[in-house]
Amino acid sequence: MQYRPHMSQPARPQSSDAPETTTPGTRRAAAQRLKMRRELSAAAMELFATKGYEATTVDEIAATAGVARRTFFRHFRSKEEAIFPDHDDTLVRAEAVLDAAPPHENPLDTVCRGIKEVMRMYAASPAVSVARYHLTREVPTLREAEIASVARYERLFTRYLLGHFDEGAHREGDDDPLLAEVAASAVVTAHNHVLRRWLRAGAQGDVETQLDHAFEIVRETFGTGIGAGRAASGEPAPATVSREGEVLVAVARTDAPLDEIMRTIEQALKKR
């Protein structure tokens, strides 16, 4: 199972899940939209905590936020969506990470970096994230809405990984689609496991370090099958090692990130 041996990013179909924000005007509009969504979300969270989810109405959420009912429905389709105001914006940022990936980077590493945008979204407002976590545990409808949001990231990452397989290597019965979907799911599952553990602990601890450890396990499990990255044919891999007696020789591209080189060396030393 190989990835396309060229430097450019593969063309991917545009997703309605992640609208692009390319112009200054569009970015300003997106920022204003996100600000309003967050204000509505804060109002919803306050009412859910004081009145209960079932007893709270959309009209009450809109009134608490100081806007009309129709404004609420311009931003959310239902009250359960109101406690997840940042997912659309975060999905855009995750896709931007994929689009801007350096040519030498293994696509699985790119996906791991992409989903870190989700963790940063939660870490930016720890108290709100903890409150939302407890609320989604108590209200099945909110839990279902959260699961639907997570599925959007899985679809994005699956498309990305599959988009880097070498189409010329495909054959009848090829397992590339299965590998792409399972690997994307593994990255998302590792992220969610660390996130839930962090939220249950009251958002205490170095969550990014915990996440990096979880991703290392995913890389060790799927890294070989996913491939060696996007380096052009004939170019050296980002980092390789060979052993002569007790001497470990490392070869790396000059533009390869230091953490990737160190990880390759560390893995080689563990195999001694």
Secondary structure, DSSP 8 states (H G I E B T S, - for coil): --B--SSS-------TTS----SHHHHHHHHHHHHHHHHHHHHHHHHHHHH-TTT--HHHHHHHHTS-HHHHHHH-SSGGGGG-TTHHHHHHHHHHHHHT--TTS-HHHHHHHHHHHHHHHHHHSHHHHHHHHHHHHH-HHHHHHHHHHHHHHHHHHHHHHHTTB-GGG--TT--HHHHHHHHHHHHHHHHHHHHHHHHHTTS-S-HHHHHHHHHHHHHHHHHHHH-S-S--TTS--SEEEEEETTEEEEEE-TTS-HHHHHHHHHHHHHT-
